[in-house]
């Protein structure tokens, strides 16, 4: 299991576009990928669950990847989050 914590820097937070990018990357992975913010957890493979977290700019999130391709999955997710 891989765990990463970071702060969201996109001025709009995780709205539809970045949530869609994360969702698409997560669906391409075999691993289970979840995102946690403000005490709530969502399956990253469910776009409305990610958007429902209401992550804003400056919020801290924790991403967890668990499965056969967890290293590659975490790298993909980290690359997307870093580019926002």
N, C-alpha and C positions, 0 to 999 in steps of 0.2 A: 504494500500500500504506500502510495506517495501522497504527501500533504504539502500544500503551498499556501502561504498567507501573503496577501498583498493589498495595497490600497488602490481603489479605482480612481483614475485621474481624468477620465472622460467627463467633460463639463456637464453632460446630460445624464451621466450615470449609465446603467445597463438598460437602456431603452431598446426599442425594437431592432435597430440595425446591429448593435454589438451583441445583443442576446441571440439574434439570428446567426451571426458568425460563430458564436460559441456553440450553439445548438448544432449547426452543420458539422463542425469539427468533432463534437462529441459523438454524434450519430455514426461517424466514419470509424469510430474506435470500438473494439470489442469490450474494453474495460467499462466498469460502472464508474460514472463521473458525477460527483455532486458538488454543489456550491452552497456555502453557508454564509449568512450575513444577519446580524442583529438577532441571533438566537433561532433563526429559521433556516431550514435546509430544503434544497430543491434538487431534483434530478436534472442535470444539464441537458439530457436528451429530450426534455419537455420544455419547449420555448416559453409557454405561458407560465410555467412554474418559475422559470428564471426571472421573467419580467415581473411576476407577482411578488418577488422579494423586495422590490422597490429600492434597489441599490442606487444610491446617489453619489455624486462626486465627493471624494474624501472618505467614503465608507470603506471599512476593512472587510475583505472577503477571505474565506478559506475554501480552497478547492481540494477535493480528495479524489484520487484515481486508484481503482483497485481492479486488477485483472491481468490478463496475459500480455497486454501491450501498454501497461501503465506508464512506462518511461516515455515512450513516444507520445502517448496521449497527453501527459503533463507538459511535454515540450510544445506541442501544438497549442494547448490552452494558454500556456505562459506567453507564447509568441503573440497570440491574438490580444491578450490583456495588456501586454507591454506596448502594443502599437496603438491602443486607444488613447 
